């Protein structure tokens, strides 16, 4: 977690600057075709549906199968997303970075109505926390690859929509991954609290 904190501090410095951040954003934001607009809007909004559907589906399966292990998975994945969202909200209030379309009105095209501040990207943080926690619990290539591609697409979509800088997206990804790993230890405690008679479960494939 120390390396994550250092990386975020460096990115926070970038967030207050310009340079590569604006140049890279301008290139991604310029992908303006009917398909690109619909695709990126859909991917960006999918964080809400996917973020609810995945832990909810696992939770329902646990009730049907009466499997406390599956319920633990649902709690772990759901709480990882909540914690990632909370951290990004707190960081936004501390850094208070302007949205790129506000800072560069003639250069960056705004394609979505958003509130709050820019740094870091909450959508990206939640997407990567979901993808990472899901991959840790189900370490199969057919889980890891699609979830990683989806999370990355969410991050890119936030730039194409003109609402986040690359450093916002990278910091959100770092927060999401970091929270998912840290939450392993939080959920081991929750497992013992909620399922005291069950054997402690491993959260990693190794």
N, C-alpha and C positions, 0 to 999 in steps of 0.2 A: 504493500500500500504506500510505502514511502516513495518508491519510484513513480507511482501514479500521481502522488501529490506534486512531485518535482515536475513531471510532464505537464500537469495542469497549470502550474505556475508559469512555465515557459509559454504555454499556449495563451495564458491570460495576458502575458506581455505582448504576444502577437496580436491579441484581440484589441489592444489599445493602439496598435500600429496600423500600417496599410500594406503597401508593397505587394508581395506575392499573394496575399489573402484576397485583395481586390481583383488582381489580374486573373487568378484562377476562378474566382466567382463569376467574373464577367464572361469568361469562356463557357462555363456551364450554363449560366443564365441565358446565354444567346441561343441555346438549343430550342428554337421556337418553331415547332411544327404542330399541326393539330394532334398528331399522335403523341408527341412529347408532352404537350400540355395535359392531355387526358391521362396518359400513363403515369406521369409524375404526381398529378393530383390524386389519382386513385391509390398509388403506392403510399403517398404521404398519409392519406386518411385511413389506410388499412391498419395503422398502428392501434387504433381504438378497437376495431372488430377483432383483429388477431389477438391483441393483448387481453381481451376478455374471453374470447372463445377457447384459447389454448388451456389456461389453468382451469376454466370452468368445465371443459370437456373431460379433463383428467380427473377433476373432482367428482363429476357425475359418474365416471367409470369406476372410481373408487367406492362409491356408494352402492353401485350395482353389484360389483364384485366383492364388496365388503373387504377391501384391500387397503389397510392403513398406510402401506407403502406408497400407493398411488396418491392418497390424500396428502401425504407428506410432500410428494413431488408438486402437487398443485399449490400447496401453501408456499413452498420454496420459490417456484416460478412467479407466482402472484406477488409475493412480498418483495422479490427482487425488482420487479417493475415499479412498485410503489416507492421503494427506497430510491431508485434511480430518478424518478419524477420529483421526489422531495429534494434531493440534492441539487438537481438542475435548477429548480425554482429558487432555492436559497442562493445559489451561485449567481443567478440572474439579478437578484436584488443587491448583491454585493458589487458585482462588476458594472451593471447597468450600462451595457453597451447598446448603442443605437442600432436599429435594424438597418441592413445595408441599403434598402430602398429609401430610407430617410436620410442616411448619410450621403448617398450618391444618387439623388433623384433623377438626374439626366443620364445615368449610366446603367443602373440596375433596374430591371423591370419587376414590379410587384405583381405576383399572380395569385396571391392569397391574402385574405384579411387575417391579421394576427394581432395579438396584444402582447403585453409584457416586453421584456428586453431580449436581446439577441444571443448573448453568450451565457451558457452553452446551449446546444440544441436538445431540447427535451424529447422531441420525437426520436432522435437518433439514440439518445441514452436509453429510452425505454425499449427501442427495437433491439439494441445490442444486449441489454440485460436479459430480454426474453430469449434471444438467439443463444446466448452463452449459457444461461441456466438450463435451457432445454437440451443443449448439446452435452452439458456435463451430466445430466441425468440419463440421457439416451444417446450414448456416444457411438452412433452409427452414421456412416457416410450419408445415408439418405435423410438423416435429420440435420447433420452438421452443414452440409453443402447448401441445401435450399434455405435454411434459416440464416446462414451467413450472407448469401446472395440477397435475400429479402432485406436484412438489416442494412446492408450496404446501399441497396436501392433507396431505402428510406432516407438515408443521409444525403445521397446525391439529389434526390427529389427536393429536399429542403433548399438546396442551392439553386436548382433550376427554377424553383418558384420565387426565388429572389428574397427569401426571408432569413437566410443564414449564410455566414461566411464559412469557408473551409475550416478555419480554426474552431468555429462553433461546433461543426459537425465532428471533427476529430476529437475535441474535448468531450462531446457527448458520448462518442463511442468508447472512449477510455473510461468514463464514469460508468457506463453500462456494463462493460466487461469487469471492471474492478468491483462493482457492487455485487455482481453475480458470484464472483469468487469469495468475497468477504462474507456474503450471505450464507455460504456453506456452513460456516461456524455458528452463525446465528440460528440457523435452522436445525443444527444438531441439538442445540439447547431446546428449541421448540419441540423437536421430536421427543426428547426425554420428558418434557412437560406435558405434552398432549397424549403421547403413547408410551406411558411409563413401563408397560409390560413387554413392549417390543424390543427386539435386539437393535442396537444402534446400526443405522444403515450407512453404507459408503456412498459418498457423493461424487467420487471420481472413478474413472474406469481403471485406474492403476492403484 
